[in-house]
Amino acid sequence: MKPKVVIYKKVPDEVLSYIKEYCQVSYYENLDSWLNPEFLKDLHDARGLLGSGMSINKELLDKAPQLKIVCNVSVGYNNFDMDELTSRGIMATNTPDVLTDTTADTIFGLLLSAARRICEMDRFVKDGKWERLIEEDLFGLDVHHKVLGIIGMGRIGSAIAKRANFGFDMEILYHNRSRNENAEELYGAKKTELDELLSKSDFICLMTPLTEETKDLISYREFQLMKKTAIFINGSRGETVNEEALVEALKNRQIAGAGLDVYKEEPINRDHALLEMKNTVTLPHMGSATSETRAKMAYLAAENLVRGLSGETPLSLINKSLLTAR
């Protein structure tokens, strides 16, 4: 008999068909709450779970006694209680690599938009305010030959460094737990302490995963260390930044501007102070949001699911310690 799995996110038809070849599927394109009675009924017998965003914690896992694998359609997995999953012997997977270039494109586009005030100037034209050559108060900032500081030089951070160095002749500083020798060799990146990076960089990209150590990593003190001409970009997770400190830094012109793709609360509240800032570009957490990339992510998650339930090692297993326990 095929193992039962629950999908709680819309996936392409071809991905759904692939999973159905190997599994009995309960499919929820849109799930408002995991407390949905039908979902709970399916969850009780499920051996696999595939989706993204939902908190996979003790409360949910207690209602899924047969579960063997959970698959995030995302590179991030801060929605997983990894200790709880590993202690129960449940495999956890994510979808790295396939979204690297797409997300790097978005983040560098965000940097360019914030620096050259592209969104603001688009609105300026559409609002009928362009009546003569623009004055200096509407000028943006050069990007080429500037210093880019990347906090978190993983796959996406490295891809951003590639675009900055090869395309815009930027000097790359980075702060990371460990050295990234590949980035150093290919892009001339220099590993620095966080405070040095903050004080020397013209542009700062925050690309770390969310952990206890990175929560509110950038707060009042860190913004005070930045140049008044600095542009701050957050492409990591909303909780890595103290948003009240960011609002203060933008209001007081401690920094020149910001570009954001993530927020502590998503969707962001319509009354949030960040939405009133002309010097801030705000995107709707769209880093990997192209049809091609989202399809690749869903297919990788599906491969992880099928392999895990077939006794094979998933392609992107997070809790690799389970392999030694087999």
Backbone hydrogen bonds, N-H to C=O, Kabsch-Sander energy under -0.5 kcal/mol:
donor,donor_aa,acceptor,acceptor_aa,energy
5,V,24,Q,-2.9
6,V,48,G,-2.3
7,I,26,S,-2.7
8,Y,50,L,-2.5
10,K,29,E,-0.9
15,V,12,P,-0.5
16,L,12,P,-2.3
17,S,13,D,-2.5
18,Y,14,E,-1.8
19,I,15,V,-2.3
20,K,16,L,-2.1
21,E,17,S,-1.1
21,E,18,Y,-0.6
22,Y,18,Y,-0.6
22,Y,19,I,-1.3
23,C,19,I,-2.1
24,Q,3,P,-2.7
25,V,23,C,-0.6
26,S,5,V,-2.3
27,Y,25,V,-0.5
28,Y,7,I,-2.9
29,E,27,Y,-0.5
32,D,30,N,-0.5
36,N,33,S,-1.6
40,L,36,N,-2.6
41,K,37,P,-2.1
42,D,38,E,-2.3
43,L,39,F,-3.0
44,H,40,L,-1.6
45,D,41,K,-0.6
45,D,42,D,-0.8
46,A,42,D,-0.6
46,A,43,L,-0.8
47,R,4,K,-3.4
48,G,4,K,-1.1
49,L,69,I,-1.6
50,L,6,V,-2.5
51,G,71,C,-2.2
56,I,54,M,-0.6
56,I,79,N,-2.7
57,N,55,S,-1.1
61,L,57,N,-2.9
62,D,58,K,-2.3
63,K,60,L,-1.5
64,A,61,L,-1.8
66,Q,44,H,-0.5
67,L,64,A,-1.5
68,K,47,R,-2.6
69,I,47,R,-1.3
70,V,91,M,-2.6
71,C,49,L,-3.1
72,N,70,V,-0.5
72,N,93,T,-2.6
73,V,51,G,-2.4
74,S,72,N,-1.3
80,F,77,Y,-1.9
81,D,56,I,-2.3
82,M,80,F,-1.3
85,L,81,D,-2.5
86,T,82,M,-2.7
87,S,83,D,-2.3
88,R,84,E,-1.2
89,G,86,T,-1.3
90,I,85,L,-2.7
91,M,68,K,-2.6
91,M,89,G,-0.5
93,T,70,V,-2.0
94,N,316,S,-1.4
95,T,74,S,-2.3
98,V,96,P,-2.9
100,T,97,D,-1.5
103,T,99,L,-2.5
104,A,100,T,-2.4
105,D,101,D,-2.3
106,T,102,T,-1.8
107,I,103,T,-2.6
108,F,104,A,-2.5
109,G,105,D,-2.3
110,L,106,T,-2.3
111,L,107,I,-2.1
112,L,108,F,-2.4
113,S,109,G,-2.5
114,A,110,L,-2.4
115,A,111,L,-2.5
116,R,112,L,-2.7
117,R,113,S,-0.6
118,I,113,S,-1.6
121,M,117,R,-2.6
122,D,118,I,-2.1
123,R,119,C,-2.0
124,F,120,E,-1.9
125,V,121,M,-2.1
126,K,122,D,-2.4
127,D,123,R,-2.2
128,G,125,V,-1.8
129,K,124,F,-2.1
131,E,129,K,-1.2
138,L,135,E,-2.0
139,F,136,E,-1.9
141,L,115,A,-2.7
145,H,168,F,-2.6
146,K,143,V,-1.4
148,L,146,K,-0.5
148,L,171,E,-3.1
149,G,147,V,-0.5
149,G,203,F,-3.4
150,I,148,L,-0.5
150,I,173,L,-2.6
151,I,149,G,-0.6
151,I,205,C,-3.0
152,G,150,I,-0.8
152,G,175,H,-2.3
154,G,152,G,-1.3
158,S,154,G,-2.5
159,A,155,R,-1.8
160,I,156,I,-2.2
161,A,157,G,-2.3
162,K,158,S,-2.1
163,R,159,A,-1.7
164,A,160,I,-2.5
165,N,161,A,-2.9
166,F,162,K,-2.4
167,G,162,K,-0.5
167,G,163,R,-1.5
168,F,163,R,-0.6
168,F,164,A,-1.2
169,D,165,N,-0.9
170,M,164,A,-1.9
171,E,146,K,-2.1
173,L,148,L,-2.8
173,L,171,E,-0.5
174,Y,190,K,-2.6
175,H,150,I,-2.2
181,E,179,R,-0.7
184,E,180,N,-1.9
185,E,181,E,-2.4
186,L,182,N,-2.8
187,Y,183,A,-2.2
188,G,184,E,-0.9
189,A,183,A,-1.5
190,K,172,I,-2.1
192,T,174,Y,-2.7
197,L,193,E,-2.1
198,L,194,L,-2.6
199,S,195,D,-2.0
200,K,196,E,-1.8
201,S,197,L,-1.9
202,D,147,V,-2.1
203,F,147,V,-2.0
204,I,231,I,-2.5
205,C,149,G,-3.0
206,L,204,I,-0.6
206,L,233,I,-2.9
207,M,151,I,-3.2
207,M,205,C,-0.7
211,T,209,P,-0.6
215,K,211,T,-1.1
216,D,239,E,-2.7
217,L,214,T,-1.8
217,L,240,T,-0.6
218,I,240,T,-2.0
219,S,217,L,-0.7
223,F,219,S,-2.3
224,Q,220,Y,-1.8
225,L,221,R,-1.1
226,M,222,E,-0.7
226,M,223,F,-0.7
227,K,198,L,-0.6
227,K,201,S,-0.5
230,A,227,K,-1.5
231,I,202,D,-1.9
232,F,257,G,-2.2
233,I,204,I,-3.4
234,N,259,G,-2.3
235,G,206,L,-2.2
235,G,233,I,-0.6
238,G,263,Y,-0.6
240,T,237,R,-1.8
241,V,238,G,-1.6
242,N,218,I,-2.7
243,E,241,V,-1.0
246,L,242,N,-2.0
247,V,243,E,-2.6
248,E,244,E,-2.1
249,A,245,A,-2.4
250,L,246,L,-2.3
251,K,247,V,-2.7
252,N,248,E,-2.6
253,R,250,L,-0.8
254,Q,249,A,-2.3
255,I,249,A,-1.2
256,A,230,A,-1.8
257,G,230,A,-1.4
258,A,279,N,-2.0
259,G,232,F,-2.5
260,L,281,V,-3.0
261,D,234,N,-2.0
262,V,234,N,-0.6
272,H,269,N,-2.1
275,L,272,H,-1.5
276,E,273,A,-1.6
277,M,274,L,-1.1
278,K,276,E,-0.6
280,T,277,M,-1.1
281,V,258,A,-2.4
282,T,280,T,-0.5
283,L,260,L,-3.1
283,L,281,V,-0.5
285,H,261,D,-0.5
285,H,283,L,-1.2
289,A,286,M,-1.9
290,T,288,S,-2.1
294,R,290,T,-2.7
295,A,291,S,-1.8
296,K,292,E,-1.8
297,M,293,T,-2.6
298,A,294,R,-2.3
299,Y,295,A,-2.3
300,L,296,K,-2.3
301,A,297,M,-2.4
302,A,298,A,-2.2
303,E,299,Y,-2.5
304,N,300,L,-2.5
305,L,301,A,-2.2
306,V,302,A,-2.7
307,R,303,E,-2.7
308,G,304,N,-2.4
309,L,305,L,-2.0
310,S,306,V,-1.0
310,S,307,R,-0.5
311,G,308,G,-0.8
312,E,307,R,-2.4
317,L,314,P,-0.8
318,I,92,A,-3.3
319,N,92,A,-0.6
320,K,318,I,-1.8
322,L,319,N,-1.8
323,L,320,K,-1.8
324,T,320,K,-0.5
324,T,321,S,-0.5
325,A,321,S,-0.6
326,R,322,L,-0.5
326,R,323,L,-0.9
